Amino acid sequence: MTLKGNIIDIKNRNIFKGEITIENGKIKSIEEKDCEENHYILPGFVDAHIHIESSMLVPSEFAKVAVKHGTVATVSDPHEIANVLGVKGVEFMIENGKQTPFKFNFGAPSCVPATSFESAGAVIDSDAIKTLMANPDVKYLAEMMNYPGVIYDDAEVLKKIEWAKHYNKPIDGHAPGLRGDDLTKYISAGISTDHECFTYEEGLEKLQKGMKVIIREGSAAKNFEALIGLLDEHYQNMMFCSDDKHPDDLLIGHINQLCARAMAKGNDVFKVLQTACVNPVKHYNLDVGLLQVGDTADCIVVEDLKDFKTLQTYINGELVYDNGESKIQHVNFENLNNFNTSKKTVEDFKLPYDTDHRSLSEAEVKAFSNSQKIRVIECLDGELVTNQLIENATIVDGNLVSSTENDILKLTVVNRYQNDRLAIAFIKNFGLKEGAIASSVGHDSHNIIAVGVSDEAICKAVNLIIENEGGICAISNTEQKMVALPVAGIMSDKDAETIGKQYSDLDKMAKNMGSKLHAPYMSLSFMALLVIPALKLSDKGLFDGGKFEFTDLVVN
């Protein structure tokens, strides 16, 4: 088989007309030769950090869509399913991914549970990490979110890192806002990347101290604009990733979009493509070809070097996408889950301030009566970080309630793994004017998380999730919509087009109910992510991510 066109030689910074001969899945020869074809042939794109689960698709269905955008491989952290099902969930992702020609590269989740301040469905300790690291299908130790554990020499955290070093596998980082001496110590532990930088200055410091910085642009967290200015000088130590990509967004584009945006800002094409194609392969030692003689034929044909519209995608010399048609076939699989909580009552969501209550101590009740001030999570559109606000509480019939006028709404996290007390807080910027939305995609433990204008609406939304044993839903004054996620309560058993349309319809409904957020469900899913400052909510209570400890709802 031969491919003809404008060949992009990233290594030698050269573009020339030529012909590529592919034999037995590998590149046999590359010859400079005149031809009529004007399209461009280049190595395939690699997403340097993604949680496949956040696409709400199993790996085999994710692959069918990703190849349409020229993606041939991912560096995938199965952290989400691991928090639900443990090692069994990691094995599910690996085995399902193997049923396709797509090059999934899964890591060993380093933080399951992510913290001790939440209830997860499983535990992956250092012994389990040892077993996973010994598996050749596991390529790296996935993001070490417990950066306080690294800084303060937590023995279990350090054991996990040592097993990665023992098997000579890279260690991914996750340290939003970490700077100075603490950052230096974090890096010295052997942690080599970070995809959580949200300012230019933070990214620059991490690069200067020897880290690889991954520019992230996902459905909720968007750091491209903050970090792209670093690429021109530091491209050899940068990569692109999506981290979390919802199905409707994935249908539109992937890493190709970041390349197009980088080019639109005037960046050098070879620097952009080294970031998107070469650096992840080199850093993670991936079995992915880079358009050199002898490499596996993992390459793409694109229309131009502006929009990077993909015409064809080849993996191991196999044509897996051709002018609008994905050649990757459906794979049959068993739905695995872990959902063990019963339906709730409206009373469960009431938060009285004038009597002893599970969420308020006597001291807090007294303090509240005097101050009537509460801590409120401020959700920031396009960010995983939040702010902590001090706001006036709204009290009706002796209960703390949502205030749609002030856009301060009740937020709850419900343990999905057992019947337990639920946690309640308040959040700003969701903008709902009616009803509630809820999800069992709640990073990192994937308990049920819901926000709404009334206890009744929140209760209905939570119970709809429980009835379906996982999914996302919206409850308005006149209708309800549900997208079921029967695989671990976080993924669909349907194809991307089906789940993408269902999700898009649900997203539209949430926005019709008043939300102004770009991706309300993705943003909601991160409001329980305790390892990202400043204020979050777990099933055990309100959490200060800066101090890494629980905090009171009531301000004394």
Secondary structure, 3 states (H helix, E strand, C coil): CEEEEEEEECCCCEEEEEEEEEECCEEEEEEECCCCCCCEEEECEEEEEECHHHHCCCHHHHHHHHHHHCEEEEEECCHHHHHHHCHHHHHHHHHHHCCCCCEEEEEECCCECCCCCCCCCCCECHHHHHHHHCCCCEEEEEEECCHHHHHCCCHHHHHHHHHHHHCCCCEEECCCCCCHHHHHHHHHCCCCEECCCCCHHHHHHHHHCCCEEEEEECCCCECHHHHHHHHHHHHHHEEEECECCCHHHHHHCCHHHHHHHHHHCCCCHHHHHHHHHHHHHHHHCCCCCCCCCCCECCEEEECCCCCCCEEEEEECCEEEEECCEECCCCCCCCCCCCCCCCCCCHHHHCCECCCCECCECHHHHHHHHHHCEEEEEEECCCCCCEEEEEEECCEECCEECCECCCCEEEEEEECCCCCCCCEEEEEECCCCCCCEEEECCCCCCCCEEEEECCHHHHHHHHHHHHHCCCEEEEECCCCEEEEECCECCCECCCCHHHHHHHHHHHHHHHHHCCCCCCCHHHHHHCCCCCCCCCEEEECCEEEECCCCEECCCECC
